């Protein structure tokens, strides 16, 4: 009896403990929930994220009117990105990938897939794991995976939930460039098309890569594909042999071809319900077909456009259709009446040709040949709601406005873009620019000066955002430039050109090829020029007169030179992976520590405004921060621009660094002082 009572007491005690634990867990969960609710962003009510305390008001940092809890402001080495635009090519459509959850959209440039927030495109993420250029990326219908296809014919399927974007599978369905991808509505199957050597498309299981049919029946590369989003499953493809092919399955077999187009078929897309599909071709025509039988229902317009149709996109309810054309217009159609609801004229220049479009929720997006992404306004066709500008070619130069509130970047194709350093809002400098690669760029007062391989120095008025009338012809191709007050020195392959008050004053002949030039901002008038002869050439300057002063030997071609803002130091980097610091005025080594932790050529260097830190960027994709006061210490940012060399660096303030690279991205980093 006593033993039984003892057991009962034990059971009761255990139950009491469990109840207390459950109560404690509930209180803890409630506390966590309350904390999470408290920490939600008051702008977008996003899920709990750690709140940055750097905001003066103690609120989440806002970026472009949406919540971005800027890791760049909270953690050393973290960055946010002013993303590249889509890479475009005349005569080639591109694919914008829509997000089934309605949050993001996708496009590609080089080896990267760019994931961009559709409501606030300043928020972006970049996936750079392909070993060659990526052509297309598409979300799975569940939204948990993205499939991306490259020019080698490989498809990578990767996770969208985790920041690391872990790869789930990689397949090689064809032996050539992939042009389009489509998922089955159950997420199990995938079809890709393109320019394979043996076949132009393949349909397979997304989990195993096992074939579930054959894409055949067309004699030339296939440009576009779509999967019917309802049963019975169908696949349609659009080819350069001017036909649309229809496949039934699974397993998928060729059913028929439709020969209504007279030129390349560039786009085929099913309506969201699968009741119809639409096609667009280079003949300017748009056709609508029955989604199950593939019978022709109607032609939209007669023809729909005066130029080739590059893309079509359905409204979510399937009643309207958006088309994008090389005639520089986009049109919104009523499918039932086959009439134009709105016409959007995007410009008059070749770069205004429309090469893609996407209809996602309430957003209508189009892409111009320039790479600009426009948000169309159905109620005001004459003016887009917003235009995302930037670069889609490698960025070669970088500088800041005198107040450091704006970032200026110049690219391989000669365009200059102005970025708001806080919001990421962009504007392209207008007017007649260089038209080709820009090799140097600096600002002073309310002017920006740039030099390019068109052998000229040009001036931009920063107040108006336009090129001014100043256009100074140079004697040879420039390699770099610097300025001080109203004095500009341009290092060309033949001479050091001195320009004052926008007039060429003199030219000092040189026998080496320069890479960069820097004017000492201090009282001592020195000029440093990096050369391919593995030397830094130091010149004394008296007004506009240049005279040789000293030469400093390096073990490899000197790639960049820069005097410190306080005028006490000179730093240089070279192709031998070294960064070397000198003191002024004797130009002796500042310390005996070797700044040589890069594994490849160092391309560029930049001083922090307080002259205490130097940043270096390299071919090895890394950025290293060096301390002047403690030369044995440094901070390495690995893979700063994945698979892309760093081309230029600039400090916004003593704890914020901006970098650009051949990946066409501009990144801003928070740097903890060493």
C-alpha positions, 0 to 999 in steps of 0.5 A: 500500500505504501509503495502504491502511494509512493508511485502515485506521488511520483506520478503527481509530481511529474505531472505538476513538473510538466504543467509548470514546464508547459506554462513556462514554455507558453510564457517564453513563447509569448515573450518571444512573440511579443518581442518579435511583434515589438521589433517588427518594422513599422514601415512594412510589418515584416517578420522579426529581424534584429533592429539596427541601433544606428538610426538616430530615432532608434527605428529600423533603417528605411531604404527606398520607402521599404524596410531594409535593416541594413546589415551594412550599418550593423555588422562589419564587412556586411554590404548592401547592393546597388544591383546591375541591370539585365544584360541585353543584346540587340535582337535577343529577348530576355526573360524576367522570372516572376515570383509566385509569392509576388515578392521578387522578380528575377533576371540575369547578367554575366554569371549572376542571377539577380533577385530583386524586390518588386515593390522596392527594387533597391532591395536585391540579392545576387546568386553567383555560382554558375561558371559561365554566363547565365541566360535565364532563371525561373522560380518553381511554382512553390516559390521555394526553388529557383532554376537557372540555365547558362550558356553551357547548357547546365541547369542549377536548382537552388534554394530561395529560403536560405541566404546561402542559396544551397544547391539542390541539383545540377543537370546538363540537359543540352550541350549549348545555351539555355534560352528559357525554362518552365516548371510543371505546376506540381514542381516535379517536372521541368522543361528547358529549351535553347541551342543544343548541339544534339537537341533544342530542348529537354523535359525531365524530373526536377528531383532526379533529372530523369527524362519524361519525354522528348522535345522534338519536331522543330529544326532550329533553336527554340527561343521560348517554352511554357508549361500548361499550369493545369491538367491535362499537361501540355508544353508549347515551344516557340522556335527560330524555324517560325513554328510553335510546337505542342507536346502532350504528356507525360511522357511528353510527345510531339503533337503538332506544330502551328505555322501562323508566324512568318518569322522567329517565334520569340515568346510563348506563354500560357494564361494563369488558368491554362485556358489559353496560350499566346505567342509573339514573333518577329513578324510583329504578330501575336496569336492566342490559342486554346490551351488544351487543343492548341486551336487558333482562337484569334490574332491580336491586332493586325499586326500587333506591333510594327516591330518584332514582338519580344515578350508577352505577359498575361494579367493574373485573371487572364483577360488582358495581355501585355506585349513588348516590341522592338518598335519601342512600344508596349501594348496592353490588350483586351484578349476578348475584344482583341483591342488595345487598352493602352499603348506605352511609347518608351522612347525614340532611340534604338536603346528604347526597344522593349525586349522583355515584360512581366505582369506580376500582381499589380506590377507591369514591368518592361525591360529596354535594350538599354537595360532600364526596367520600367514600371508601367502606369496603366492610368498614365501610359505616357510616363512610367511610375518608376524607371530603374537605371544603372549599369549592365556593362562592367564598371570601370570608374568610381568617384563621389560628389564633394559632399559624399552624398552621391556616388558616380560610376562610369562603365565600359560602354561610356555611361555615367550613373549618379546614385544616392548613397543612402537610398540607391535612387539612380539617374543617368547623366544626360547628353553626349558622353564618351560613347566608350570606356571611361578611364578616369573620373573626378569631382570638384565643386559642382562639376564632374570631369571624366576622360575616356578612350575617345581621347577626350576630357568632358565636364558634367554639371552636377546641378543639372545632371547634363554634360556641359559644353566643355570637351577637351581633345587629348593627344593620346588615350588617357589612362587616368586623371586627378584634379586639385581646385581648377587644375586637372592632370590627365595621364595619357600614353604619350604625355601628362596633360595639364589643364587649367580653367578648362583649357589645355595648358601644357603636355609633359612627354613620358616614355612609359605607359601610365596606369594612374595619377594622383595630385598631393592635396597637401601644401607640397605640390607633388604629382605621382604617376604609376607606370607599367615600367614597375615604377612610381614617377614622382614629379614636382609641380610649380603652378602648371609646370611639371618637373621630374623629382624621384622614382620609386621601384616596384617588383611589378607594374604599378596599377594605382597610386593615391596620396592621403587626404592629409598629404602625409602619405603616398600609397601604391599597389602593383601587379605583384600583389603588393600594397606599399605605403610611403611617407612624405616628403622623403618618399621612404617606406612608412613601415617594414610590414609587408602588405601582400595578402592578395593572391593576384594583381591589386587593381585599386586603392582608396584612402579613408577620409581621416587618412588612417585606413587604406582599402585595396581591391584585387583581381582575386575578388577580395577587398583588404582594409589596411591600418596606417597606425597599426600596419600589422593589422588588416581586415579581409573581405573575401569574395567581395564581388564573387567571380569578379575582379574589383575595379574601383573603391571609394570611402563614403566616410571613415566606416563606409566603403563602396566598391565596383567591379566587372560584375556591374554591381555597386556595393556599400560596406560597413567597415569597423575601424582597425 
